[in-house]
Amino acid sequence: MNASRRNLLKLATAASALAATGTIPALVESAFADALPPTQPPARKALPWHNWSGGQSCEPSVRAAPANEAELAALLKKTTAPIRAVGAGHSFSGLVPTEGTLLTLDRISGVVDHDPATHQATVRAGTRLAAMAEELARRGLALANLPDINKQSLAGAISTGTHGTGIDIGSLSSFVTGLRLVTASGKTIDCDAQNRPEIFNTARVSLGALGIITQIRIQAQPIYKLKRRTWIAPVNEMLEQIPELEAKNRNFEFYYIPYSGMALGIVNNETNEPETPTPVNEDDDGLRELKMLEDWLGWAPTLRRWAIQKALAGRGAEERVDYSNKTLATERGVRFNEMEYHLPREAGPAALREIIDTIEKNNIKVFFPIEFRTTALDDIWLSPFYQRKSCSIAIHQFHEWDYKPYFEAIEPIYRKHDGRPHWGKLNTLTAADFSTLYPRWKDFLEVRAELDPTAKFLNPYLKKVFGVA
């Protein structure tokens, strides 16, 4: 061992011994005092963050992880604005980035309790959906629905109107029966349909613009099993059968595979049949194969269609039985950026046909399937499903590719059919657009201004969304 390496080890040993005494900062300041200008403090290193897809990023000046409501309240009173909370980073829109304070509620998580009579559970806001579903299952409970991805925090999921599929089942926000919110002043507010209903109707889908949600009371039900069936069919056949498939099945959705003419249908229905072995998840392998065909045959759509149809030929229907939290959500390993709009249900088939035509007539570079789902209406002021039975059409672009050309070609179709964008996914709308899409828009703005008069929770993206200077 050479002398410089021995000296380095000695320094590391000494540093370890001094760390607990608080001596190191003083020693560092003393050692480097002569090297810095007398009036200039040491440069502060940025603390970078990026979301799951890599499409959103920031360098906040403060990163915080409060352990309880008291710590959170104290933090909110003094920390640097804009203050934004982050869960799993599965939002694709600009909700999170901030140069101020970025905080996580990972330490404020877990199921607190449940009422055996009403099947309502109290859950801390930082709880990830997958962990919550497992905890509820151990208590003999389950939610009526789950989204396709279950990595999000509960607070993040309800704040953006996250949903699953089913004509008679609402979004996760519609399951909320009460919640607790900590405002910028450190004040704690409990609200539900009877107590502060104006805050309750605002906070259930709030984009994190009112304060920090810390606790949620959510309606569950006795645990149940689902039989999941998947099959391949021509997309025109699937589109024609939408009304029948929606009416006959608890959950129905399908994915159109670009440049194939084919769709993958998925239905779930309650059953008492015994569970079947968990199948190997081949979704990511399938996506990689579709990407390979795009790379090799993107120049020849007809040949590409033949190749995809050849690969799908002879694939029969597949069935699986398991508890709902294991069949409704899917592992997604191939990353993407996403745009999703919620349209009046009757407009869905025509809009999807137009989207398919636009993609394939213009040979747009894409291999991710297009997702089609349905959701029941609700009465939450900023819910995309406010007083409207909806269908959702989501497009995805591989995270390493520029999504803008694709999304710019499709967004006008969504808007033509009176679509409302998913709050956590990419769109180009502004306050003027949202004010025409949401009947209670002004009511929301009034409550937001009352709870956060100095706009401490608004980053630049949300200022644009709400039209705040």
For each residue, the residues with C-beta under 8 A, 3 or more apart:
1: 5 6
2: 5 6
3: 6 7
4: 7 8
5: 1 2 8 9
6: 1 2 3 9 10
7: 3 4 10 11
8: 4 5 11 12
9: 5 6 12 13
10: 6 7 13 14
11: 7 8 14 15
12: 8 9 15 16
13: 9 10 16 17
14: 10 11 17 18
15: 11 12 18 19 24
16: 12 13 19
17: 13 14 20
18: 14 15 21 23 24 27
19: 15 16 24
20: 17
21: 18
22: 25 26
23: 18 26 27
24: 15 18 19 27 28
25: 22 28 29
26: 22 23 29 30
27: 18 23 24 30 31
28: 24 25 31 32
29: 25 26 32 33
30: 26 27 33
31: 27 28
32: 28 29 35 36 42
33: 29 30 36
34:
35: 32
36: 32 33 40 41 42
37: 40
38:
39:
40: 36 37
41: 36 44
42: 32 36
43:
44: 41 61
45:
46: 59 61
47: 59 60 61 62 63 102
48: 57 58 59
49: 57 58 59 60 63 86 89 96 97 102
50: 54 56 57 58 89
51: 54 55 56 57 89 90 91 92 96
52: 88 89 90 151 335
53: 56 92 335 336 337 338 399
54: 50 51 57 335 399
55: 51 92 337 399 403 426
56: 50 51 53 89 91 92 93 94 96 97
57: 48 49 50 51 54 97
58: 48 49 50 96 97 98 99 102
59: 46 47 48 49 99
60: 47 49 63 84 98 99 100 101 102
61: 44 46 47 80 99 100 101
62: 47 79 80 100 101 102
63: 47 49 60 101 102 103 104
64: 75 79 101 102 103 104
65: 103 104 106 107
66: 69 71 72 75 103 105 107 108
67: 71 107 108
68: 71 72 107 108
69: 66 72 73 108 180 182 188 214
70: 73 74
71: 66 67 68 74 75
72: 66 68 69 75 76 103 108 182 212 214
73: 69 70 76 77 182 186 187 188
74: 70 71 77 78 186
75: 64 66 71 72 78 79 101 103
76: 72 73 79 83 182 183 184 185 186 211 212 456
77: 73 74 184 185 186
78: 74 75
79: 62 64 75 76 83 100 101
80: 61 62 83 100 101
81: 100 101 454 455 456 457
82: 98 99 100 101 455 456 457 458 459 460
83: 76 79 80 98 100 101 103 184 212 456 457
84: 60 95 96 97 98 100 101 102 103 208 457 459
85: 96 102 103 104 105 155 156 208 212
86: 49 89 96 102 103 104 156
87: 90 104 105 126 128 152 153 155 156 157
88: 52 128 151 152 153 156
89: 49 50 51 52 56 86 96
90: 51 52 87 149 151 152 156 424
91: 51 56 95 96 156 160 423 424 425
92: 51 53 55 56 337 338 339 424 425 426
93: 56 423 424 425 426 427 461
94: 56 97 459 460 461
95: 84 91 160 207 208 423 424 459 461 462
96: 49 51 56 58 84 85 86 89 91 102 459
97: 49 56 57 58 84 94 459 460 461
98: 58 60 82 83 84 101 102 459
99: 58 59 60 61 82
100: 60 61 62 79 80 81 82 83 84 459
101: 60 61 62 63 64 75 79 80 81 82 83 84 98
102: 47 49 58 60 62 63 64 84 85 86 96 98
103: 63 64 65 66 72 75 83 84 85 86 212
104: 63 64 65 85 86 87 107 126
105: 66 85 87 108 109 124 125 126 153 155 212 214
106: 65 109 126 153
107: 65 66 67 68 104 126
108: 66 67 68 69 72 105 124 125 126 214
109: 105 106 124 125 126 127 128 131 153
110: 123 124 127 131 135
111: 114 121 122 123 124 127 132 135 136 139
112: 121 122 123 124 215
113: 121 122
114: 111 119 120 121 122 136 139 141 220
115: 118 119 120 121
116: 119
117:
118: 115 219
119: 114 115 116 141 219 220 221 222
120: 114 115 177 217 218 219 220
121: 111 112 113 114 115 136 139 141 217 218 220
122: 111 112 113 114 215 216 217 218
123: 110 111 112 127 132 154 215 216 217 218
124: 105 108 109 110 111 112 127 154 214 215 216
125: 105 108 109 153 154 155 212 213 214 215 216
126: 87 104 105 106 107 108 109 153 154 155
127: 109 110 111 123 124 131 132 135 153 154
128: 87 88 109 131 132 150 151 152 153 154
129: 132 133 146 147 150 151 152 153 154 157 329
130: 133 134 150 151 325 329
131: 109 110 127 128 134 135
132: 111 123 127 128 129 135 136 154
133: 129 130 136 137 142 143 146 150 325 329
134: 130 131 137 138 325
135: 110 111 127 131 132 138 139
136: 111 114 121 132 133 139 141 142 143 220 223 325
137: 133 134 140 141 142 223 323 325
138: 134 135
139: 111 114 121 135 136
140: 137 222 223
141: 114 119 121 136 137 220 221 222 223
142: 133 136 137 220 221 222 223 224 323 324 325
143: 133 136 146 172 175 218 220 221 324 325
144: 169 175 219 220 221
145: 163 164 165 166 169 170 172 251 328
146: 129 133 143 150 164 172 324 325 328 329
147: 129 150 152 157 162 163 164 172 328 329
148: 164 328 329 330 332 371
149: 90 152 329 330 332
150: 128 129 130 133 146 147 325 329
151: 52 88 90 128 129 130
152: 87 88 90 128 129 147 149 156 157 162
153: 87 88 105 106 109 125 126 127 128 129 156 157
154: 123 124 125 126 127 128 129 132 157 158 172 216 218
155: 85 87 105 125 126 158 159 208 212 213 216
156: 85 86 87 88 90 91 152 153 159 160 162 208 424
157: 87 129 147 152 153 154 160 162 172
158: 154 155 161 162 171 172 173 176 204 205 213 216
159: 155 156 205 206 207 208 213 423
160: 91 95 156 157 205 207 422 423 424
161: 158 171 173 205 380 382 383 384 385 422 423 424
162: 147 152 156 157 158 171 172 173 422 424
163: 145 147 170 171 172 373 375 385 392
164: 145 146 147 148 169 171 172 251 328 373 375
165: 145 169 251 252 253 373 374 375 392
166: 145 169 250 251 252 374 375 376
167: 246 247 252 345 374 375 376 389
168: 376
169: 144 145 164 165 166 250 251 375 376
170: 145 163 173 174 175 375 376 377 378 385
171: 158 161 162 163 164 174 375 378 383 385
172: 143 145 146 147 154 157 158 162 163 164 175 176 218
173: 158 161 162 170 176 204 205 378 380 383
174: 170 171 204 376 378 380 383 385
175: 143 144 170 172 218 219 220
176: 158 172 173 179 204 216 217 218 219
177: 120 192 193 217 218 219
178: 190 191 192 195 200 216 217
179: 176 190 191 192 200 203 204 213 215 216 217
180: 69 188 189 190 191 213 214 215 216
181: 188 189 191 199 203 210 211 212 213 214 451
182: 69 72 73 76 186 187 188 189 211 212 214
183: 76 186 187 188 189 210 211 451 452
184: 76 77 83 211 451 452 454 456 457
185: 76 77
186: 73 74 76 77 182 183
187: 73 182 183
188: 69 73 180 181 182 183 214
189: 180 181 182 183 196 199 211 451
190: 178 179 180 195 196
191: 178 179 180 181 195 196 197 199 200 203
192: 177 178 179 195 196 197 200 217
193: 177 197 200
194: 197
195: 178 190 191 192 200
196: 189 190 191 192 199 200
197: 191 192 193 194 200 201
198: 201 202 443 447
199: 181 189 191 196 202 203 210 447 451
200: 178 179 191 192 193 195 196 197 203 204
201: 197 198 204 379 380 381 440
202: 198 199 206 210 381 382 443 444 447 448
203: 179 181 191 199 200 206 210 213
204: 158 173 174 176 179 200 201 380 383
205: 158 159 160 161 173 380 381 382 383 423
206: 159 202 203 209 210 213 382 448
207: 95 159 160 382 423 462 465
208: 84 85 95 155 156 159 212 213 457
209: 206 448 452 457 458 462 466
210: 181 183 199 202 203 206 447 448 451 452 457
211: 76 181 182 183 184 189 451 452 457
212: 72 76 83 85 103 105 125 155 181 182 208
213: 125 155 158 159 179 180 181 203 206 208 216
214: 69 72 105 108 124 125 180 181 182 188
215: 112 122 123 124 125 179 180
216: 122 123 124 125 154 155 158 176 178 179 180 213
217: 120 121 122 123 176 177 178 179 192
218: 120 121 122 123 143 154 172 175 176 177
219: 118 119 120 144 175 176 177
220: 114 119 120 121 136 141 142 143 144 175
221: 119 141 142 143 144 224
222: 119 140 141 142
223: 136 137 140 141 142 323 324
224: 142 221 270 323 324
225: 270 271 272 273 275 321 322 323 324
226: 250 251 268 269 270 271 321 322 323 324 327 328
227: 268 269 270 271 273 319 320 321
228: 266 267 268 319 320 321 322 327
229: 266 267 268 317 318 319
230: 264 265 266 317 318 319
231: 264 265 316 317 318
232: 262 263 264 265 312 315
233: 237 238 262 263 265
234: 237 238 261 262 263
235: 238 239 256 261 262 263 356
236: 239 240 261
237: 233 234 240 241
238: 233 234 235 241 242 245 254 256 263 265
239: 235 236 242 349 352 353
240: 236 237
241: 237 238 244 245
242: 238 239 245 246 348 349
243: 246 247
244: 241 247 248
245: 238 241 242 248 249 252 265 267
246: 167 242 243 249 252 374
247: 167 243 244
248: 244 245
249: 245 246 252 267 268 269
250: 166 169 226 267 268 269 270
251: 145 164 165 166 169 226 266 267 268 269 328
252: 165 166 167 245 246 249 265 266 267 374
253: 165 265 266 371 372 373 374
254: 238 263 264 265 266 372
255: 263 264 266 369 370 371 372
256: 235 238 260 262 263 352 356 369 370 372
257: 260 262 263 264 290 308 312 369
258: 356 359 360 366 367 368 369 370
259: 301 304 305 308 359 360
260: 256 257 305 308 309 312
261: 234 235 236 305 309
262: 232 233 234 235 256 257 308 309 312
263: 232 233 234 235 238 254 255 256 257
264: 230 231 232 254 255 257 369
265: 230 231 232 233 238 245 252 253 254
266: 228 229 230 251 252 253 254 255
267: 228 229 245 249 250 251 252
268: 226 227 228 229 249 250 251 324 327 328
269: 226 227 249 250 251
270: 224 225 226 227 250
271: 225 226 227 321
272: 225
273: 225 227 321
274: 321
275: 225 321 322 323
276: 319 320 321 322
277:
278: 320 322 326
279: 318 320
280:
281: 284 330 331
282: 285 286
283: 286 287 330 331 332
284: 281 287 288 331 332 333 334
285: 282 288 289
286: 282 283 289 290
287: 283 284 290 291 334 367 368
288: 284 285 291 292 334
289: 285 286 292 293 311
290: 257 286 287 293 294 308 367 368 369
291: 287 288 294 295 367 398
292: 288 289 295 296
293: 289 290 296 297 298 304 307 308 367
294: 290 291 297 298 304 365 366 367
295: 291 292 298
296: 292 293
297: 293 294 300 301 303 304 307
298: 293 294 295 301 304 363 365
299:
300: 297 303 304
301: 259 297 298 304 305 360 363
302: 305 306
303: 297 300 306 307
304: 259 293 294 297 298 300 301 307 308
305: 259 260 261 301 302 308 309
306: 302 303 309 310
307: 293 297 303 304 310 311
308: 257 259 260 262 290 293 304 305 311 312
309: 260 261 262 305 306 312 313
310: 306 307 313
311: 289 307 308
312: 232 257 260 262 308 309 315
313: 309 310
314:
315: 232 312
316: 231
317: 229 230 231
318: 229 230 231 279
319: 227 228 229 230 276
320: 227 228 276 278 279 327
321: 225 226 227 228 271 273 274 275 276
322: 225 226 228 275 276 278 326 327
323: 137 142 223 224 225 226 275 326 327
324: 142 143 146 223 224 225 226 268 327 328
325: 130 133 134 136 137 142 143 146 150 328 329
326: 278 322 323 329
327: 226 228 268 320 322 323 324
328: 145 146 147 148 164 226 251 268 324 325
329: 129 130 133 146 147 148 149 150 325 326
330: 148 149 281 283
331: 281 283 284
332: 148 149 283 284 335
333: 284
334: 284 287 288 398
335: 52 53 54 332 398 399
336: 53 368 396 397 398 399
337: 53 55 92 396 397 399 403 426
338: 53 92 394 395 396 397 425 426
339: 92 394 395 403 407 410 411 414 421 425 426 427
340: 371 392 393 394 395 421 422 425
341: 392 393 411 414 415 419 420 421 422 427
342: 375 384 385 388 390 391 392 419 420 421 422
343: 347 348 351 390 391 392 393 414 417 418 419 420
344: 347 348 388 389 390 391 417 418
345: 167 348 374 389 390 391
346:
347: 343 344 350 351 391 417 418
348: 242 343 344 345 351 352 372 374 391 393
349: 239 242 352 353
350: 347 353 354 417
351: 343 347 348 354 355 393 413 414 416 417 419
352: 239 256 348 349 355 356 370 372 393
353: 239 349 350 356 357
354: 350 351 357 358 413
355: 351 352 358 359 370 393 395 410 413
356: 235 256 258 352 353 359 360 370
357: 353 354 360 361
358: 354 355 361 362 364 409 410 413
359: 258 259 355 356 362 364 366 406 409 410
360: 258 259 301 356 357 363 364
361: 357 358
362: 358 359 409
363: 298 301 360
364: 358 359 360 405 406 409
365: 294 298 401 405 406
366: 258 294 359 395 397 406
367: 258 287 290 291 293 294 398
368: 258 287 290 336 395 396 397 398
369: 255 256 257 258 264 290 396
370: 255 256 258 352 355 356 393 394 395 396
371: 148 253 255 340 392 393 394 396
372: 253 254 255 256 348 352 391 392 393
373: 163 164 165 253 391 392 394
374: 165 166 167 246 252 253 345 348 389 390 391 392
375: 163 164 165 166 167 169 170 171 342 385 389 390 391 392
376: 166 167 168 169 170 174 385 389
377: 170 385 386 387 388 389 390
378: 170 171 173 174 383 385 386 387
379: 201 383 386 387
380: 161 173 174 201 204 205 383 385 386
381: 201 202 205 386 438 440 441 443 444
382: 161 202 205 206 207 386 423 438 440 441 444
383: 161 171 173 174 204 205 378 379 380 386
384: 161 342 390 420 421 422 423
385: 161 163 170 171 174 342 375 376 377 378 380 388 389 390
386: 377 378 379 380 381 382 383 438 439 440
387: 377 378 379 439
388: 342 344 377 385
389: 167 344 345 374 375 376 377 385
390: 342 343 344 345 374 375 377 384 385 420
391: 342 343 344 345 347 348 372 373 374 375
392: 163 165 340 341 342 343 371 372 373 374 375 422
393: 340 341 343 348 351 352 355 370 371 372 414
394: 338 339 340 370 371 373 422 425
395: 338 339 340 355 366 368 370 406 407 410
396: 336 337 338 368 369 370 371
397: 336 337 338 366 368 401 402 403 406 407
398: 291 334 335 336 367 368 401
399: 53 54 55 335 336 337
400:
401: 365 397 398
402: 397 405
403: 55 337 339 397 406 407 426
404: 407 408
405: 364 365 402 408 409
406: 359 364 365 366 395 397 403 409 410
407: 339 395 397 403 404 410 411 426
408: 404 405 411
409: 358 359 362 364 405 406 412
410: 339 355 358 359 395 406 407 413 414
411: 339 341 407 408 414 415 427 428
412: 409 415 416
413: 351 354 355 358 410 416 417
414: 339 341 343 351 393 410 411 417 419 421
415: 341 411 412 418 419
416: 351 412 413
417: 343 344 347 350 351 413 414
418: 343 344 347 415 437
419: 341 342 343 351 414 415
420: 341 342 343 384 390 437 438
421: 339 340 341 342 384 414 425 427 429
422: 160 161 162 340 341 342 384 392 394 425 427
423: 91 93 95 159 160 161 205 207 382 384
424: 90 91 92 93 95 156 160 161 162
425: 91 92 93 338 339 340 394 421 422
426: 55 92 93 337 338 339 403 407
427: 93 339 341 411 421 422
428: 411
429: 421 433 434 437 465
430: 433 434 464 465 467
431: 434 435 464 465 466 467
432: 435 436 467
433: 429 430 436 437
434: 429 430 431 437 438 441 465
435: 431 432 438 441 442 467
436: 432 433
437: 418 420 429 433 434 441
438: 381 382 386 420 434 435 441 444
439: 386 387
440: 201 381 382 386 443 444
441: 381 382 434 435 437 438 444 445
442: 435 445 446
443: 198 202 381 440 446 447
444: 202 381 382 438 440 441 447 448
445: 441 442 448 449 466 467
446: 442 443 449 450
447: 198 199 202 210 443 444 450 451
448: 202 206 209 210 444 445 451 452 466
449: 445 446 452 453
450: 446 447 453
451: 181 183 184 189 199 210 211 447 448
452: 183 184 209 210 211 448 449 455 456 457 458
453: 449 450
454: 81 184
455: 81 82 452 458 463 468
456: 76 81 82 83 184 452
457: 81 82 83 84 184 208 209 210 211 452 462
458: 82 209 452 455 462 463 466 468
459: 82 84 94 95 96 97 98 100 462 463
460: 82 94 97 463 464
461: 93 94 95 97 464 465
462: 95 207 209 457 458 459 465 466 468
463: 455 458 459 460 466 467 468 469
464: 430 431 460 461 467
465: 207 429 430 431 434 461 462
466: 209 431 445 448 458 462 463
467: 430 431 432 435 445 463 464
468: 455 458 462 463
469: 463
